[in-house]
Structure formats: C-alpha cells, structure tokens
Amino acid sequence: MSSVMAMGHRSLLHPGVIAALVSLLGPQAATGALAAVKRRSALHGCTVSAPEQSPLLSSKAGNGTRQAEDLGDDPDDDDDDDDDDEADGSDAPAGFYVPGSDTCVAISGTLSTGMQYDWYRIKAPAAGLVRISPDVTTFPITASLRLESGQALANGLYLSTAIEFMFDTTSDDNPTVEEASITLGPFTAGVTASWFDFWTGEDFVLVGRIPSRTVGLFGVNRRLTDTLQFSLSAETLESNQSALGLSRGARMPDGVARLLYDDGTLTIHGAVALHDQRLTGDSSRRLGRAAIIGATWQHALFGRNTILSGQIAGAIDAAPYIGSQLDRRAVLPLLAIGHATRGWSGVLSIGHDLSDTWSTNAYVSRYDLKLPFPGSEAGHIRIDRLSANLVWKPFNGIKIGVEGSTAWQNAEILGRVVSTSLAGRQTSLQVFLERAF
C-alpha cells in the first residue's frame, strides 16, 4: 500500500515519471507523446478533469481523447470559458500546465473552523434520561489539501494522479490519507474512497469533518451507455481501519461490483460487496456480503434548486459497509475480530437554496446492528440521527453557517463496556466558517 502511495506522490511531483510510464507503452507511443507536447514558456491555466469515456453500447462518438481544457491560450475567450464552467456545474479546481509539457497540475483544499457545543443525556434506571456534566465545548479545526495532475497520452488514454491529506485537531495530530491514487484510462489503483459507498454527507459539517472510508483499491470503470456505468474493484479495509483489525487474516481483498445511472438530474447507485472474514479464535471462515442502493434527484422547487438524496444498505458479517462516517467511527471500535454481525442503515437528506447566497440542508438516518451468537443475542446497537443547518455563502469559496444535530443512541453488548455517549441522547450545536480554495 505504501508503494502505491509513493507512486502517486512521485507521479504528481515529478512529471518526468509520467514520461517514463509513457515509454513503457512502446517506442511508437512514447515518440507520439513527445511530439504532442506543447512547449509552454509561461504558466497557462487549465483544469484537471477526466474526459468522458466512449460508451461501449452506443454509436455516439465519445471524446475519450479530449485533453484538459486550456483556459489561457485565448484571453478573449476567458469570459466564455467561465460561463461554460458555471453552466456545466463543474467544480474541478483550476490549475496550471507544467512548463514544457501538457501535464495539468491543480492544488485545492479547504479549511474549516468554529465552535462546537455538545451535551449528553444518558439512561438511568427508573429516571429516564438524566444529564451528565460537564457539557463539552470544543473549537475543532479541520483542513484538507489535495494535489492532482492529468494529461492525455498520445495513444488516447488519460493519465491522472491524486494525493489528498486531511488534518483534524479533534482526533489526531497526524494527517489522514484520503486519497493517493493513479488512473490510466478506465483503470484506477491506490488509496481512495470505496466504490461501494454513495451518500457522503458533505453538506453537513459534523459528518464532513469525519474522514471518509478510504480503502486500498484496484478497479476498472466502464461507461456502458451515455447514462450508465459499470465498475468492478478489489478493495481492502486495511488503509484506514488496520487498527480495528476488521480484515485481519483475510485471504483475499473484498470484491465490489457497482452499477451507476446518471442523466444529469437523477443519479441511481447500486452495489454489492463480498467480504472474507476469519472467525474469532478459529481457523474457519465466513463470507460476508453487503448491498446498497442510493439515489439523488435534483429539481427546481419554488424557483430554487432542490436536491433529494438517500440510500439504504444491508450487510451480513460486513459491518464496515453500512452507516455514515459518524456511525462507523462510533461503532466499529466496539466490534471484536471475527464477530458475527447483521445490520442495516438508511439515510434521507434534502437541500434547498433559499436564495443566491442562502441555503439549508437536513437529514434523518438510522443505524441498526445486531451481534448474534448461536441461539442468543450478544448485542444490539441502534443509532438514530437528525440534523439540519443554515448556510450563508457571501463569496465564492466562503461558507458560514450554524448546524444542529441530535442522536439517540443505544448500545448493549454482552461482556463489553460501551461509552456513555452510546447510551442515551447526544445533542450538538456548531457555528462554523469554511474556506475553500
């Protein structure tokens, strides 16, 4: 895994490595690639954006050889380019061409800070919910830094690399690797977000500040039609969950198959996963499995953009595949290696633009996990969440808002002591400021 990360890092920082990769494709391809290089004496603007694949089942011509969009060759077209970007809804970060090559490099990131106030009510015999003190006030700071590169090769394939780190002062001083991947045409390898997952909760600060479920991945993604994509990937949980030991002793990586429909207004995501798991203190094994279906629908409501999104997932002996980042962070450390699990999770969210600068978001979710033993129940974990926020975006890249969240949590595991935060109600209130660049 570290070798893959190192490859992505070197490819990004040393464009000469990319030329070496091209040479491996053959002398003819290497000569063509060098002939296609535009020698640039000054920095020119561009965006790192992977081209659309030509559909396998469609007669329409694709633009698989389209290179990164040049924003700086014709100054008179700058306004038109900006208008096109806004119309397309593209959020690809602006970058620059490496002098002397057609490699586009972009640097982007976010910085989020604010104040968070949490208070708890726990269950007490014959007293219902009672307050525990003191309430907690924190000043979380999270930041992410992403570097990516992309270029079209002479043989028509598009080569891109990406490396991203996340810093969170509330959990660990060490950065978390969110992505370190390389993509060549339809193939992707490295550390990145699982292709099984769908709902990210990025519109909610309390969810978005938690690192996503990154995995070690090797996969292929193909466009079947203009609106339908199919992908297969081999994934390992070790990248950010090795301390939990949830995949310790696995003979093979997890297998994930995904089907994705996207027509610009409606997105439907369906995926299945198989997970090899060793039983506790035993040489026998079981095959875990999980499935998910999610959808996002975007439409104008009352003259303003509205987005509905949600998903439902189920898993047997594959607990990491259900729940949001918040749920997994709370639950997975409680699970023993090889513990049998059965559970499901669901979430429904809505986002609505109140004006050009004001918007609001809300979601409700449930996480339900059982830990069965032969002939008995060893434990049950259930978490219900409700969250809403109000966001003001006075300028491009600036986000200011307030967010409230309540979680009703109950965790009972035979022979295990659980945190008091999982034995009642937790309420959080945040005021936040986010700067993206």
C-alpha positions as CSV (number, residue, x, y, z in Angstrom):
1,M,0.0,0.0,0.0
2,S,2.8,2.4,0.8
3,S,4.3,1.7,-2.6
4,V,1.1,2.8,-4.3
5,M,1.0,6.0,-2.3
6,A,4.6,6.7,-3.0
7,M,4.0,6.1,-6.8
8,G,1.1,8.6,-6.7
9,H,3.2,11.1,-4.8
10,R,6.2,10.9,-7.2
11,S,4.0,11.0,-10.3
12,L,2.4,14.2,-9.1
13,L,5.6,16.0,-8.0
14,H,7.9,14.7,-10.8
15,P,6.3,14.9,-14.3
16,G,9.3,13.1,-15.6
17,V,8.0,9.9,-14.0
18,I,4.9,10.2,-16.2
19,A,7.1,10.3,-19.3
20,A,8.8,7.1,-18.1
21,L,5.4,5.5,-17.8
22,V,4.5,6.5,-21.4
23,S,7.8,5.0,-22.6
24,L,6.7,1.6,-21.2
25,L,3.8,1.6,-23.7
26,G,6.3,1.3,-26.5
27,P,8.6,3.4,-28.6
28,Q,5.9,4.5,-31.0
29,A,3.6,5.7,-28.2
30,A,6.5,7.5,-26.5
31,T,7.5,9.2,-29.7
32,G,3.9,10.3,-30.4
33,A,3.5,11.6,-26.8
34,L,6.7,13.7,-27.0
35,A,5.6,15.1,-30.4
36,A,2.2,16.0,-28.9
37,V,3.8,18.0,-26.1
38,K,3.2,21.7,-26.4
39,R,6.3,23.6,-25.2
40,R,4.9,26.4,-23.0
41,S,7.2,29.2,-22.0
42,A,4.8,30.5,-19.3
43,L,2.2,29.2,-17.0
44,H,-1.2,28.7,-18.6
45,G,-4.5,27.9,-16.8
46,C,-6.2,24.5,-17.1
47,T,-8.5,22.2,-15.1
48,V,-7.8,18.6,-14.2
49,S,-10.9,16.8,-15.5
50,A,-11.0,13.3,-16.7
51,P,-12.6,13.0,-20.2
52,E,-15.9,11.2,-20.8
53,Q,-15.4,7.6,-22.0
54,S,-16.9,6.5,-25.3
55,P,-20.0,4.3,-24.5
56,L,-19.5,0.7,-25.2
57,L,-23.1,0.2,-26.2
58,S,-23.7,3.4,-28.1
59,S,-23.0,4.6,-31.6
60,K,-22.4,8.2,-30.5
61,A,-18.8,9.3,-30.7
62,G,-17.2,9.9,-27.4
63,N,-14.5,12.4,-26.5
64,G,-12.1,9.9,-25.0
65,T,-9.1,11.8,-26.3
66,R,-10.2,15.2,-25.1
67,Q,-7.3,16.9,-23.2
68,A,-7.5,19.1,-20.1
69,E,-9.3,22.3,-21.0
70,D,-6.9,25.2,-21.8
71,L,-8.1,28.4,-20.1
72,G,-5.2,30.6,-21.1
73,D,-4.5,30.3,-24.8
74,D,-7.0,32.9,-25.9
75,P,-7.6,35.7,-23.3
76,D,-10.6,36.9,-25.3
77,D,-12.4,33.7,-24.5
78,D,-11.9,33.8,-20.7
79,D,-15.4,35.1,-20.1
80,D,-17.0,32.5,-22.3
81,D,-15.0,29.7,-20.6
82,D,-16.2,30.9,-17.2
83,D,-19.8,31.0,-18.3
84,D,-19.4,27.4,-19.7
85,D,-17.9,26.2,-16.4
86,E,-20.8,27.7,-14.5
87,A,-23.4,26.2,-16.9
88,D,-21.8,22.8,-16.6
89,G,-21.7,22.9,-12.8
90,S,-18.1,21.8,-12.9
91,D,-16.2,22.1,-9.6
92,A,-12.9,21.0,-11.0
93,P,-10.1,23.1,-9.4
94,A,-8.2,25.5,-11.6
95,G,-4.6,24.6,-12.2
96,F,-1.7,25.3,-14.5
97,Y,0.3,23.5,-17.1
98,V,3.8,22.4,-16.1
99,P,6.1,24.4,-18.4
100,G,7.3,22.3,-21.3
101,S,4.6,19.7,-21.1
102,D,0.9,19.0,-21.4
103,T,0.6,17.9,-17.8
104,C,-2.0,20.0,-15.9
105,V,-1.4,20.3,-12.1
106,A,-4.0,21.6,-9.7
107,I,-3.9,22.3,-5.9
108,S,-7.0,22.7,-3.9
109,G,-8.2,22.4,-0.3
110,T,-10.5,23.5,2.5
111,L,-10.1,25.0,6.0
112,S,-12.9,24.7,8.5
113,T,-13.1,26.1,12.0
114,G,-15.7,27.2,14.5
115,M,-17.2,26.3,17.9
116,Q,-19.0,23.1,18.8
117,Y,-21.1,22.6,21.9
118,D,-22.2,19.1,23.0
119,W,-24.4,18.0,25.8
120,Y,-25.5,14.5,26.8
121,R,-28.4,12.7,28.4
122,I,-27.9,9.1,29.5
123,K,-30.3,6.4,30.5
124,A,-30.7,5.9,34.3
125,P,-32.8,3.2,36.0
126,A,-36.2,4.5,37.0
127,A,-35.2,8.0,36.0
128,G,-35.2,8.0,32.2
129,L,-32.8,10.4,30.6
130,V,-30.6,12.3,33.0
131,R,-28.0,14.9,32.4
132,I,-24.3,14.2,32.8
133,S,-21.9,17.0,33.2
134,P,-20.0,18.9,32.3
135,D,-21.2,19.8,28.8
136,V,-18.3,20.0,26.3
137,T,-17.3,23.0,24.2
138,T,-14.6,22.5,21.6
139,F,-13.1,24.5,18.8
140,P,-12.4,22.0,16.0
141,I,-10.2,22.8,13.1
142,T,-10.1,20.6,10.0
143,A,-8.2,21.1,6.8
144,S,-7.6,19.2,3.6
145,L,-5.0,19.6,0.9
146,R,-5.3,17.9,-2.5
147,L,-2.8,17.8,-5.3
148,E,-3.7,16.3,-8.7
149,S,-2.4,16.1,-12.2
150,G,-3.7,15.0,-15.5
151,Q,-2.7,14.6,-19.1
152,A,-3.9,13.0,-22.3
153,L,-1.4,10.5,-23.7
154,A,-0.7,10.1,-27.4
155,N,-2.5,6.7,-27.5
156,G,-5.7,8.3,-26.4
157,L,-5.6,7.3,-22.7
158,Y,-6.0,9.8,-20.0
159,L,-3.5,9.6,-17.1
160,S,-4.2,11.3,-13.8
161,T,-2.8,11.1,-10.2
162,A,-4.2,12.5,-7.0
163,I,-3.0,12.7,-3.4
164,E,-5.0,14.3,-0.6
165,F,-4.5,14.7,3.1
166,M,-6.9,15.6,5.9
167,F,-6.0,17.2,9.2
168,D,-8.3,17.1,12.2
169,T,-7.3,18.6,15.6
170,T,-10.0,16.8,17.4
171,S,-8.8,13.3,16.8
172,D,-5.1,13.1,15.8
173,D,-2.3,15.4,15.1
174,N,-1.2,13.1,12.2
175,P,-2.7,13.7,8.8
176,T,-5.1,11.1,7.4
177,V,-4.5,10.0,3.8
178,E,-7.8,10.5,2.0
179,E,-6.5,9.6,-1.4
180,A,-3.3,8.5,-3.1
181,S,-4.3,7.1,-6.5
182,I,-3.4,6.8,-10.1
183,T,-5.8,6.4,-13.0
184,L,-5.0,5.3,-16.5
185,G,-7.9,5.2,-18.8
186,P,-10.6,3.0,-17.2
187,F,-8.2,1.6,-14.6
188,T,-7.7,3.0,-11.1
189,A,-5.3,1.9,-8.3
190,G,-4.2,3.2,-5.0
191,V,-5.9,4.5,-1.8
192,T,-9.3,6.2,-2.4
193,A,-12.9,6.2,-1.4
194,S,-14.7,2.9,-1.7
195,W,-16.7,2.5,-4.9
196,F,-19.4,0.8,-2.7
197,D,-20.3,3.9,-0.8
198,F,-22.7,6.6,-2.0
199,W,-24.1,9.2,0.5
200,T,-21.2,11.3,1.8
201,G,-22.9,13.9,3.9
202,E,-20.6,16.6,2.6
203,D,-23.2,19.3,3.0
204,F,-23.2,18.7,6.8
205,V,-20.2,19.9,8.8
206,L,-20.5,17.3,11.6
207,V,-20.4,14.4,9.0
208,G,-17.9,16.0,6.6
209,R,-15.3,16.5,9.2
210,I,-15.0,12.8,9.8
211,P,-12.5,11.1,7.4
212,S,-14.3,9.0,4.7
213,R,-14.0,5.2,4.5
214,T,-10.8,5.0,2.3
215,V,-9.7,1.7,1.0
216,G,-6.9,0.2,-1.0
217,L,-8.4,-0.3,-4.4
218,F,-7.7,-1.7,-7.8
219,G,-10.6,-1.4,-10.2
220,V,-11.9,-0.9,-13.7
221,N,-14.8,1.5,-14.6
222,R,-16.5,1.4,-18.0
223,R,-19.3,3.5,-19.5
224,L,-21.9,1.2,-21.0
225,T,-24.2,3.9,-22.4
226,D,-24.4,7.7,-22.2
227,T,-26.0,7.4,-18.8
228,L,-24.9,4.0,-17.4
229,Q,-21.6,3.0,-15.9
230,F,-20.4,-0.4,-14.5
231,S,-17.3,-1.0,-12.3
232,L,-15.5,-3.8,-10.6
233,S,-13.0,-3.4,-7.9
234,A,-10.9,-5.3,-5.4
235,E,-10.7,-3.4,-2.1
236,T,-9.0,-3.9,1.2
237,L,-10.1,-2.2,4.5
238,E,-6.5,-2.0,5.8
239,S,-5.8,1.5,4.6
240,N,-7.6,3.3,7.5
241,Q,-9.0,0.5,9.6
242,S,-6.0,-1.6,10.3
243,A,-6.0,-0.7,14.0
244,L,-9.5,-2.2,14.2
245,G,-8.3,-5.5,12.7
246,L,-11.6,-5.9,10.8
247,S,-9.9,-7.6,7.9
248,R,-7.1,-9.3,9.7
249,G,-6.4,-12.7,8.4
250,A,-8.4,-12.2,5.2
251,R,-7.2,-14.4,2.4
252,M,-8.3,-12.1,-0.4
253,P,-9.5,-8.5,-0.8
254,D,-13.1,-7.6,-0.8
255,G,-14.9,-7.7,-4.2
256,V,-17.2,-4.8,-5.2
257,A,-19.5,-4.5,-8.2
258,R,-21.3,-1.2,-8.9
259,L,-23.8,0.0,-11.4
260,L,-24.3,3.8,-11.7
261,Y,-27.0,5.6,-13.7
262,D,-26.7,9.4,-14.2
263,D,-28.7,11.6,-16.6
264,G,-27.8,14.9,-15.0
265,T,-31.0,15.2,-13.0
266,L,-31.3,11.7,-11.5
267,T,-28.5,9.5,-10.1
268,I,-29.1,5.9,-9.1
269,H,-26.3,3.9,-7.5
270,G,-26.4,0.2,-6.8
271,A,-23.6,-2.0,-5.5
272,V,-22.8,-5.4,-3.9
273,A,-19.8,-6.5,-1.9
274,L,-18.2,-9.7,-0.7
275,H,-16.0,-9.7,2.4
276,D,-13.8,-12.6,3.6
277,Q,-13.7,-12.8,7.4
278,R,-11.9,-15.1,9.8
279,L,-13.8,-16.3,12.9
280,T,-12.5,-15.3,16.3
281,G,-10.1,-17.9,17.7
282,D,-10.9,-20.3,14.9
283,S,-9.5,-21.4,11.7
284,S,-12.9,-21.4,10.0
285,R,-14.1,-18.5,7.9
286,R,-17.3,-16.9,6.7
287,L,-18.1,-14.9,3.6
288,G,-19.7,-11.6,4.5
289,R,-21.9,-9.8,2.0
290,A,-23.4,-6.3,1.6
291,A,-25.7,-4.5,-0.8
292,I,-26.6,-0.8,-1.2
293,I,-28.9,1.3,-3.3
294,G,-28.9,5.1,-3.3
295,A,-30.3,7.9,-5.4
296,T,-30.0,11.7,-5.8
297,W,-32.6,13.8,-7.6
298,Q,-32.1,17.4,-8.4
299,H,-35.0,19.7,-9.4
300,A,-36.2,23.3,-9.2
301,L,-38.7,23.7,-6.4
302,F,-40.4,27.1,-5.8
303,G,-38.0,28.6,-8.3
304,R,-34.9,27.4,-6.5
305,N,-32.6,24.3,-6.7
306,T,-33.6,21.4,-4.5
307,I,-31.7,18.1,-4.0
308,L,-33.1,15.0,-2.5
309,S,-30.7,12.2,-1.7
310,G,-30.7,9.0,0.2
311,Q,-29.6,5.4,0.5
312,I,-30.4,2.1,2.2
313,A,-27.7,-0.6,2.9
314,G,-27.7,-4.0,4.5
315,A,-24.8,-6.3,5.5
316,I,-24.2,-9.7,7.0
317,D,-20.8,-10.1,8.5
318,A,-19.7,-6.9,6.8
319,A,-20.3,-4.1,9.3
320,P,-18.0,-1.5,7.7
321,Y,-20.3,-1.4,4.7
322,I,-23.2,0.3,6.4
323,G,-23.7,3.6,8.2
324,S,-22.3,7.0,7.7
325,Q,-18.8,8.1,8.8
326,L,-20.2,9.2,12.2
327,D,-21.9,5.8,12.8
328,R,-18.8,3.8,11.8
329,R,-16.5,5.9,14.0
330,A,-18.7,5.2,17.0
331,V,-19.5,1.5,16.4
332,L,-16.6,-0.2,14.7
333,P,-14.1,0.1,17.6
334,L,-16.6,-1.9,19.7
335,L,-16.5,-4.9,17.4
336,A,-14.2,-7.9,18.1
337,I,-12.3,-9.5,15.3
338,G,-14.4,-12.1,13.5
339,H,-17.6,-11.1,15.4
340,A,-20.8,-12.1,13.6
341,T,-22.9,-9.1,12.6
342,R,-26.2,-8.4,10.9
343,G,-27.4,-4.9,10.2
344,W,-28.8,-2.2,8.0
345,S,-28.7,1.5,7.7
346,G,-30.7,4.2,5.9
347,V,-30.5,7.9,5.4
348,L,-32.6,10.6,3.6
349,S,-31.5,14.2,3.1
350,I,-32.8,17.3,1.5
351,G,-31.0,20.5,0.4
352,H,-32.7,23.7,-0.8
353,D,-31.4,27.0,-2.0
354,L,-33.3,29.8,-0.3
355,S,-31.6,32.5,-2.4
356,D,-28.4,33.0,-4.3
357,T,-26.4,33.1,-1.1
358,W,-28.5,31.2,1.5
359,S,-29.3,27.5,1.6
360,T,-30.5,24.9,4.1
361,N,-29.9,21.2,4.5
362,A,-31.4,18.5,6.7
363,Y,-31.2,14.7,7.1
364,V,-32.5,11.8,9.1
365,S,-30.8,8.4,9.5
366,R,-31.0,5.1,11.3
367,Y,-28.2,2.6,12.0
368,D,-29.2,-0.9,13.3
369,L,-26.7,-3.6,14.0
370,K,-27.1,-6.9,15.8
371,L,-24.4,-9.2,17.1
372,P,-25.9,-12.7,17.1
373,F,-24.4,-15.7,18.9
374,P,-25.8,-19.2,18.2
375,G,-29.1,-19.4,20.0
376,S,-28.8,-16.0,21.6
377,E,-28.3,-12.3,21.1
378,A,-24.9,-11.0,22.1
379,G,-25.7,-7.4,21.5
380,H,-27.6,-4.7,19.7
381,I,-26.5,-1.2,18.6
382,R,-29.0,1.3,17.3
383,I,-28.4,5.0,16.4
384,D,-31.0,7.5,15.1
385,R,-29.8,10.9,13.9
386,L,-31.5,14.1,12.9
387,S,-29.5,17.1,11.7
388,A,-30.2,20.5,10.0
389,N,-28.1,23.6,9.1
390,L,-28.4,27.0,7.6
391,V,-25.6,28.2,5.4
392,W,-24.6,31.6,4.0
393,K,-22.2,31.8,1.1
394,P,-21.4,35.6,0.7
395,F,-18.5,34.9,-1.7
396,N,-17.2,32.1,-3.8
397,G,-15.2,29.7,-1.6
398,I,-16.6,31.1,1.7
399,K,-19.2,29.3,3.8
400,I,-20.6,30.4,7.1
401,G,-23.3,28.7,9.0
402,V,-24.9,27.1,12.0
403,E,-25.8,23.4,12.4
404,G,-27.7,21.4,15.0
405,S,-27.7,17.6,15.4
406,T,-29.3,15.1,17.8
407,A,-28.5,11.4,18.1
408,W,-30.5,8.9,20.1
409,Q,-28.0,6.0,20.7
410,N,-28.3,2.7,22.5
411,A,-25.5,0.1,22.6
412,E,-25.7,-3.1,24.6
413,I,-23.0,-5.7,24.0
414,L,-22.6,-8.8,26.2
415,G,-19.4,-8.6,28.2
416,R,-18.4,-5.2,26.8
417,V,-18.3,-1.8,28.3
418,V,-19.5,0.9,26.0
419,S,-19.1,4.7,26.1
420,T,-21.8,6.7,27.9
421,S,-22.2,8.7,24.6
422,L,-23.7,5.5,23.2
423,A,-26.2,5.1,26.0
424,G,-28.6,8.0,25.6
425,R,-29.0,11.2,23.7
426,Q,-26.3,13.5,22.3
427,T,-27.0,16.9,21.0
428,S,-24.5,19.1,19.2
429,L,-24.6,22.7,18.1
430,Q,-22.0,24.2,15.8
431,V,-21.1,27.6,14.4
432,F,-18.6,27.2,11.6
433,L,-16.6,29.0,9.0
434,E,-15.2,27.2,5.9
435,R,-12.8,28.5,3.3
436,A,-12.2,26.5,0.1
437,F,-9.6,27.2,-2.5
